[in-house]
């Protein structure tokens, strides 16, 4: 986690272009535990911003600007060295692993020993209300349970910040509210800066942070 001197995630004059046309322009500081919401319709370039911050921008786009985390510009680092926690529309659980296996996979290698790693995964499951689910097949889970496991897996990786790419959009209305509350509560508890992209005003309201709107003329 970044120290308090350089806490937060700074998007410093970030610009993303396609064929010379500017799609997204952001210059913001996201403080620990706070969420910056980027709103816009489908195809407006929201996910492209997350791709730039996370380090997986498609080379057809041109990105520039600093991404500062913990006082360090990470914009030129490969994705695996940026320590971003990412949640997508789909939970993307590994189908060939148990629920517990999915979680253990994410735990840093510095946590040694099979029993210690299992204990940490089981603690994470209990924390999201899925105590006893370690050996379950992910295919047997409901949509809400899969979303909870995806969140637990991301947090077990000890990210420095979270990127949320409309992770609530495929849940029904009741579950959407529950998972939103869980995600933002955990981010606040762990003091993680969050960048959320969405087209849903209810997501932005639940995030309780600054909102940037981008136009529909972006790609």
DRENLUMDO-867187 format. One record per atom (N, C-alpha, C, CB): residue in one letter; z, y, x. Coordinates in steps of 0.001 Angstrom, whole numbers, plus 500000, padded with zeros to 6 digits. Each point is the difference from the previous one (the first is absolute). Glycine has a CB too. Layout:
# DRENLUMDO-867187
AZYX ...
***
This chain:
# DRENLUMDO-867187
X500000498806500850 X500000501194499150 X500000501245500886 X501233498760498152 X498037502294501473 X499995501215500786 X501384500632500057 X497617500351499378 X502690500298501755 X501286500674500072 X499944501295499213 X500452498976502246 X500705501626497539 X500063501171499122 X499290501211500584 X502148499142499131 X497690500910502200 X499338501137500627 X498539500086499569 X501558499814501955 X497798499032497912 X498583499965499658 X499775499182498730 X499405500236502432 X501548499822496667 X499931499130498818 X498859500409499082 X502465499625500149 X496991499379499193 X498966500250499025 X498620499624500508 X501399501811499090 X497633498407500045 X498598499707500305 X499221501292499821 X500205497560499260 X499174502897501804 X499251501251499963 X498502499723500004 X501880501172501186 X497444499262497764 X498545499948499961 X499518501389500389 X499935498171498187 X499663501958503060 X499712501295500607 X498494500255500021 X502083499813501407 X497468501032497664 X498587500375499898 X499093498784499920 X500504502075501265 X499876496980497901 X499195498792499810 X498785500329499133 X502061498534500218 X496779501105500282 X498744500220499293 X499186498718500063 X500019502482500543 X499396497154498336 X499143498820499959 X498663500409499395 X502000498428499786 X496914501196500909 X498655500368499563 X499111498769499896 X500269502250501067 X498732497879498087 X498973498981499873 X498655500702500034 X501521498460498658 X497663501193502330 X498691500639500177 X500120501516500067 X498941498091498795 X502121502378501875 X500195501428500195 X500671500713498850 X498040499919501406 X502194499385497493 X500636500623498827 X501493499687499987 X497841499821498696 X502978501211501167 X501449499795500009 X500456499379498682 X500280501956501567 X500461496938498557 X500529499314498831 X501454500343499743 X498396498170500420 X502389501817500647 X501442500171499885 X500481500931501112 X500251497696498956 X500633503212500694 X500630500878500983 X501486500095499658 X497839501330500359 X503010498232500574 X501443499969499740 X500743500515501229 X499730498042498405 X501237502824501361 X500884500488501066 X501405500070499396 X498122501353501172 X502661497616499023 X501307499907499359 X500990499248500881 X498890500065497759 X502384500246502057 X501095499230500575 X500666499229498868 X500362501696501879 X499739496995498288 X500695499147499035 X501334499620500630 X497813499095498990 X503264501400500456 X501318499778500591 X500524498599499681 X500464502457499818 X500507497072500952 X500559498665499760 X500513499852498570 X500617499863502418 X498971499065496927 X500440499738498637 X499236500749498930 X502185499579500949 X496857501251499445 X499215500761499039 X498596499414499877 X501335502065500534 X498000498291498362 X498670499478499723 X499013501138499797 X501010497953498973 X497869501974501720 X498868500883499758 X499002499217499158 X500352501294502190 X499324499230496633 X499058499338499115 X498648500697500076 X501878499288498477 X497083499931501735 X498629500504500003 X499321499441498764 X499905500159502552 X499737500730496520 X499420499590498724 X498517500339499944 X502220500330498893 X497069498821500389 X498584500227499798 X499397498802499306 X499891501474502022 X498940498691497391 X499358498891499299 X499482498954500977 X499374501558498154 X500228497300501317 X499421498949500826 X498783500548500745 X500826498223498391 X499078501429502886 X498880500458500799 X500169501381500597 X498619498601498587 X502569501964501319 X500200501370500488 X500395500076501467 X500655500603497709 X499571498263502933 X500340500019501420 X501460499780500298 X498129501500500288 X502663498153498702 X501441499832500205 X500305498863500986 X500388500865497673 X498999497991502097 X500265498849500852 X499482500225501424 X499883498522497978 X499094502315502139 X499463500323501323 X501047500727500838 X497677500133499036 X503105500726500323 X501084500685500707 X501014498992500525 X499678502028498551 X500719497017500613 X500950498989500448 X499429499188501153 X500952499889497693 X497750499827502233 X499363499228501070 X500054500756501328 X498487498923498305 X501348502390501633 X500086500791501233 X501420499989500556 X498124501459499189 X502841498750499946 X501400500029500434 X500434498630500522 X500482501811498317 X499050497127501008 X500408498655500376 X499246499413501179 X500598499695497667 X498261500901502673 X499259499530501160 X498891499012499687 X502040500372501265 X497491499617497482 X498926499065499664 X498865500711499263 X501679498134499881 X498018503082500545 X498927500781499385 X498645499380500334 X501408502094500141 X497779497720498830 X498653499474500189 X499212500961500901 X500067498841497723 X499208500638503275 X499293500884500929 X498898500842499382 X500520498354501701 X499113501396497039 X499014500882499360 X500601501380499729 X498889497995498952 X502442502092501041 X500686501276499811 X500371500602501349 X500887499217497778 X499182502102502271 X500468500709501185 X501347500628499677 X497622500453500787 X503399499164499960 X501338500539499781 X500476500798501194 X500504498086498507 X500276502942501231 X500595500788501076 X501358500497499547 X497725500691500857 X503082499736500102 X501328500504499700 X501069499058500507 X499091501159498006 X502086499387502201 X501097499215500561 X500827499346498897 X500067501536501979 X500399497259498305 X500938499287499137 X501250499793500848 X498151498823498610 X502871501973501129 X501173500031500880 X501170499295499323 X499213502165501039 X501296496823499624 X501142499250499490 X501009499847501126 X498557498761498314 X502675501652501427 X501015499924501037 X499690500874501194 X500474497717499252 X498808503386500525 X499667500910501088 X498808499570500820 X502355500582500070 X496971498327499521 X498888499458500767 X498737499994499159 X501584498593501337 X497306501860499259 X498717499953499309 X499468498572500069 X499514502438500556 X500358496921498286 X499567498605499961 X498545499859499558 X502350499348499513 X496944501764500348 X498655499975499429 X499013499180500814 X500473502217499049 X499770497627502248 X499080499244500840 X500477498573500263 X499324502144501048 X501799497487498365 X500520498648500209 X499326499014499052 X502200500957500750 X497673497770499664 X499499498991499063 X500982499800498857 X498766498865501864 X500748500610497042 X500814499879498788 X501305499261500254 X497912500026498661 X502047498905502124 X501192499179500198 X501096500711500785 X498531498018499921 X501127503091500738 X501000500745500766 X500539501219499250 X498868499223502065 X500649501009496731 X500448501170499229 X501236499694499155 X497636500802499942 X502648497933499822 X501173499569499230 X500036500634498614 X501244499710502141 X497608500220497182 X499910500466498618 X500258498829499065 X498354501810500647 X502429498427498319 X500170499020498936 X499044500354498885 X502425499602500604 X496740499447498981 X498945500300499043 X500103499093498778 X498521500759501879 X501440499850496941 X499941499256498747 X498708500370499285 X502536499926499818 X496713499038499786 X498727500195499314 X500142499677498512 X498760499447502126 X500131500648497150 X500005499670498572 X500385498546499778 X498243501732499602 X501283497395501272 X500335498576499928 X501087499691501028 X497649499421499219 X503254499646500470 X501114499712500917 X499558499326501296 X501456499797498012 X497395499510501969 X499430499383501202 X500975499066500709 X498573502008500251 X502149497194498983 X500874498995500598 X499155498856500552 X501875500618498412 X498576498793502682 X499274498885500597 X500178498772499108 X500319500943502348 X498605498520497081 X500144498895499044 X500409498680500651 X498298501124498608 X501471498734502708 X500322498750500686 X501437499971500503 X497613499814500657 X503130501261499093 X501403500080500411 X500892500083498774 X499345501134502148 X501882498413497981 X500989500206498944 X500357501475499928 X500910497667500317 X499833502686498658 X500502501377499906 X500783500354501266 X500114499825497470 X500786499278502919 X500786500244501206 X499149500076501245 X501882498852498924 X497085500305501151 X499098500043501145 X499296501329500119 X499689497569499787 X499914503000499073 X499386501330500004 X500937501036500608 X498677499379497969 X502607500512501705 X500966500978500495 X500307499780501475 X500979500151497710 X499229498613502675 X500308499705501404 X498865500462500906 X501390498028499289 X497380501831500237 X498836500430500770 X500101501465500419 X498630498317498774 X501959502512500360 X500050501441500245 X501150500433500908 X498958500289497788 X502037498865502381 X501182500381500771 X499630500157501469 X501498498795498364 X498913502299502283 X499664500208501410 X500448498835500882 X500183502454499616 X499028497297501423 X500301498895500904 X501318500181500737 X497571499658500259 X502932501565499759 X501290500252500653 X501151499297499288 X499121502199500769 X500661497447497976 X500992499216499257 X499716498534500299 X500231501763498141 X500546497658502754 X499728498654500468 X500788498944499252 X499506500959502203 X499930497830497789 X500700498880499395 X499582499784498562 X501903500431501511 X497738498335498169 X499521499669498658 X501043500301498934 X498561498236500997 X502699501440499280 X501042500204498991 X500253501482499761 X501045497829500665 X498919502976500404 X500221501439499855 X498868500650499221 X501272500011502150 X497511499553498098 X498843500563499307 X500018499597498524 X498670499939502146 X501695498817497581 X500102499565498602 X501104500773499284 X499167497704500635 X501959502491500038 X501111500715499375 X499595501426499643 X501625498587501286 X497610502050499595 X499569501369499706 X499044500019498807 X500281500612502427 X498822498401497505 X499072499928498874 X500744499739498691 X498210499163501550 X502768499952498478 X500756499705498781 X500819501206499554 X500101497589500667 X500408503162500281 X500733501228499666 X499066501007499328 X501569499615501944 X497204500468498565 X499024500922499415 X499638499573498580 X499095500496502293 X500773498214497477 X499704499507498648 X501139500326499035 X498610498154500989 X502611501657499461 X501146500329499149 X500015501487499671 X501303498108501013 X498290502710499935 X500019501455499818 X499002500455498938 X500696500243502385 X498243498967497390 X499007500389498992 X500124499153498733 X498460500720501841 X502671498573498024 X500254499242498783 X499305498661499926 X500298502137498918 X499319497312502231 X499313498710500028 X500765499000500860 X497801501165499667 X503483498847500202 X500839499054500747 X499598498560499642 X501921501680500050 X497919497479500955 X499648498610499761 X498508499728499929 X502118499823498820 X497048501184501438 X498552499840499893 X499337499630501326 X500052501639498148 X500712498095502905 X499431499815501340 X498909498930500018 X502192500697500969 X498038498185498369 X499065498871500078 X498948499990498890 X501821498721501066 X498149502324498125 X499037500049498897 X498574500218500516 X501805500898498498 X497233498567500765 X498587500240500258 X499655501368499399 X499439497482499995 X499921503418500778 X499659501318499450 X499182499938498714 X500060500852502309 X499144498084497527 X499169499886498796 X500824499798498732 X498202499055501423 X503064500562498722 X500847499789498832 X500736501264499566 X500261497646500719 X499561503440500007 X500713501238499699 X499254500842498977 X500964499961502292 X499782500828496967 X499403500980499096 X499483501187500813 X501548499285498116 X497690501584501220 X499482501180500692 X501099500877500568 X498049499933498498 X503009500255500725 X501107500830500478 X500726499364501168 X500253500899497710 X499916497779502252 X500660499305501104 X499158500073501270 X501110498461498358 X497583501406501508 X499121500118501163 X500090501392500612 X498461498296498998 X501608502725500151 X500113501369500493 X501307500199500759 X498600500797498080 X502470498602501445 X501290500098500681 X499961499313501367 X501144500072497766 X498228498760502275 X499899499279501275 X499141500795500985 X500262497785498799 X498655502811500728 X499148500810500870 X500787501161500588 X497992499363498641 X502839501282500540 X500834501095500496 X500995499492501037 X499750501189497802 X500917497702501908 X500976499454500944 X499335499655501324 X501347499102498089 X497452500340501855 X499284499637501233 X499693501242500832 X498999498006498836 X500562503050500508 X499691501245500713 X501253500567500661 X498139500472498375 X502975499531500902 X501224500593500544 X500597499163501116 X500427501018497787 X499420497663502138 X500516499137501063 X499293500259501327 X500556498275498280 X498238502243501683 X499263500308501221 X500529501248500701 X498005498930498982 X502973501738500402 X500637501197500565 X498987501109500310 X501773498523500961 X497468501906498012 X498994501046500220 X500641501360500249 X498418498727498554 X500785502155502036 X500449501380500204 X499650500900498820 X499739499663502451 X499296499913496732 X499617500754498805 X499267499054499068 X499844502187501289 X500017498232497440 X499334499188498994 X498730500690499505 X502218499028499322 X496739500170500479 X498762500448499386 X499796499180498731 X498986500676502252 X500914500007496625 X499904499329498704 X498640500280499369 X502499500180499688 X496678498786500207 X498651500145499463 X499970499471498571 X498992499784502316 X501451501031496752 X500070499661498573 X500629498622499757 X497972501418499630 X503204498316500951 X500574498655499896 X500534499643498622 X500562500215502362 X499504500760496734 X500553499741498661 X498911499840498938 X502028501292500660 X496726498923499711 X498936500167499005 X499677498728499218 X499079501758501459 X501182497075499100 X499655498754499308 X501177499371499249 X498281499634501745 X502845501064498236 X501178499504499283 X500010500554498575 X501297499838502172 X499302499406496901 X500116500540498647 X501010501146499995 X499413497745498997 X500612502999499924 X500749501252499969 X501481499824500334 X498385500810498310 X502251498177501121 X501428499794500236 X500259499636501456 X500288499268497620 X498931499801502902 X500173499604501390 X499686501141500950 X499439497666499368 X499590503148500272 X499605501109500861 X501186500922500263 X497656499865499105 X503085500437499831 X501166500866500164 X501066499374500877 X499522500963497778 X500711497734502060 X501012499313500794 X499628499957501474 X500578498634498005 X498164501043502283 X499573499880501398 X499931501380500661 X498694497914499427 X500852503084499824 X500031501371500544 X501412500365500451 X498086500656498493 X502870499136500605 X501386500359500298 X500494499252501234 X500415500446497560 X499252498279502537 X500439499191501136 X499402500507501307 X500219498029498479 X498487502232501522 X499329500444501222 X500551501329500485 X497949498786499285 X502160502190499820 X500442501323500429 X501488500005500363 X498236501023498537 X502552498151500797 X501422499915500342 X500176499412501392 X500584499740497571 X498657499204502722 X500120499380501328 X499515500938501094 X499695497750498959 X499225502966500788 X499488500948500984 X501017501104500287 X497667499507499226 X502970500966499711 X501011501036500180 X501204499456500742 X499224501117497913 X501202497664501737 X501151499395500658 X499753499817501500 X500575498836497853 X498212500760502498 X499657499745501403 X499457501240500705 X499523497643499381 X500417503477499900 X499524501273500560 X498589499875500577 X502372500616500511 X496758498760498712 X498615499832500423 X499122501079499372 X500362497519500252 X498834503177500529 X499001500886499412 X498953499152499280 X500383501749501810 X499139498750497048 X499054499236499184 X498798500875499657 X501882498601499049 X496926500816501074 X498793500635499470 X499460499084498916 X499462501176502215 X500482499334496567 X499517499263498835 X498671500574499555 X502353499473499291 X496660499677500476 X498770500462499359 X499897499335498636 X498845500346502242 X500765500435496763 X499972499504498626 X499127500906499143 X502302499010500273 X497284500465498584 X499350500832498986 X500904500150498781 X497734499246500806 X503487500198499281 X500931499948498874 X501090501068500160 X499545497522499726 X500503503423499360 X500993501074500072 X501427499471499911 X498332501536498979 X501865497323500340 X501342499421499902 X500497499519501363 X499510499317497636 X499574500207503218 X500380499620501361 X500517501213500758 X498290498156499988 X500975502933499902 X500381501221500704 X501353500517499509 X497571500562500310 X502650499374498393 X501274500446499441 X501148499149500516 X498812500808497957 X500983497864502105 X501048499102500477 X500296500214501474 X499309498342498286 X499677502051502487 X500189500205501434 X500874501217500301 X497779498939500381 X502216502044498714 X500865501187500115 X499765500785501283 X501688498802498646 X497082501247501797 X499698500760501208 X498833500935499775 X500867498130501385 X498632502442499694 X498858500896499924 X498752499227499598 X501031501486501742 X498109499164497492 X498761499383499538 X498813500838500473 X501180499020497977 X497852500305502617 X498727500616500376 X498918499394499120 X500761500395502407 X498393500431497014 X498887499486499202 X498704500214500739 X501243500461497881 X497945498487502155 X498693500109500621 X498945499760498942 X500902499244502232 X497882501366497993 X498987500043498948 X499183498741499871 X499909502387500366 X499356497561498564 X499171498833499701 X498665500045500723 X501103499848497787 X498643501248502969 X498727500087500705 X500077499343501368 X499497502109498776 X501701497292501561 X500105499284501262 X499478498589499809 X501981501396500706 X497744497959500430 X499451498642499925 X501069498970500217 X497825500840500800 
***
